[in-house]
């Protein structure tokens, strides 16, 4: 079960993006999300806002490089494409006012430098509402769009090393021309879904393009896929993001039918399961964000971040997280939630009834009062977002059958990582998750072995588990870290 959580200013440092639609947001490695451009109140933007994932910080880098229209970097635009290859973000096309653009830019995020690229070969015509994806770590595939006069169905491949464009000669039947669709590389195929077609109809067809990988020696060709399950309704302006073994589709807009001339906007979430090759509606336990199109969704570990969009009247500036739900308290970014007095009173009322519980017996052995330790609320793995995120980054890209398996494999991965860590290689940002997992494992060790004595918990004797009572990693001293890591490793044996 998944859960939508609207982000608040307390979740981040810095200033998040202002309202916009038609912008792009792309991952750079596992450390950043970079937002560029967009449109709000008929104003086209060319600002660059970066989300530092590790530090939960929004910032605007000082960029250098090529100058366009008196400004460093691309001119203001929306409905362009942005593709990441290594530390480089490639920007092509889009629209500014009534003008379709065909310029090509690259941003080096290591030094924050823009360069306008002079490419050659079969250059794509200026367009907006196209779709593009990376092929491996060197090439980009671009398909479709709108050039201001007609819908397009052409396919171009660009080599980012030689900067040469090549129009792909595709055999067999072709998808109808379209714009506002999505294009996603899955293994060796490009999957294209939806979009607005020639003459204006909005489509809900799914196509796969083979022959993009040189080593396969396949003749490029399209195949229309008709998959079982709860397929999405026809739409354009939606997003598709990759999340392990599935593709996640959110939002977009379609036609309202013969009763209305207005478009209908969606806020449903549908997944394409790559293992079973079928569509499924993703179970959501609460109300989703308001319907919208021309937003962005990026995958950050086990979560998805929704930014902006447009519903036909309003341009959104809200940020939302789509997270795997364990409990309602499973909220991104809240590391030390405030204690709730009503909960404390309830804990005090329940104390007598808990006298025989393992937690209470453990607390007694440690000489700590019941309410103070219960307020630690040591979470299970599925509730510990930072713990799961650290593990997910280590297994990113692996094929995992379901969310439960993902949590288990992520937990195994991060524990193995810590087992192999030293006090020098252990990062400070990992300490909070390490401490909580240490406390989880101590609790399990006690409840599984009733013969443990007070000497196992830091009282006179062996002092095996010295840090069980610590509420936060901020209470640890630097010279505590080697001891904490040493004790943690004994729990993994």
Secondary structure, DSSP 8 states (H G I E B T S, - for coil): -EEEEE--GGG-BS----S-BS-EEEEETTTEEEEEEEEETTEEEEEEEEEETTTTEEE----EE-EETTEESS-S-BS-EEEEETTEEEEEEEEETTEEEEEEEEEETTTTEEEE---EES-----BS-EEEEETTTEEEEEEEE-SSSEEEEEEEEETTTTEEEE---BS-----EES-EEEEETTEEEEEEEEEGGG-EEEEEEEEE--SGGG----EEEEE--EE----S-BS-EEEEETTEEEEE--EEE--TT-SSEEE---EEEEETTTTEEEE--BSS------BS-EEEEETTEEEEE--B-SS-B---EEEEEE-SSTT--TT-SS----HHHHHHHHHHTGGGTTSHHHHHHHHHT--HHHHHTT----GGG-HHHHHHHHHHHTT---SSHHHHHHHHHHHHHHHHHT--TTTS-GGGHHHHHHHHHHHHHHHHHH-TT--GGGGTSTTT---TTTT---GGG--GGGHHHHHHHHHHHT-
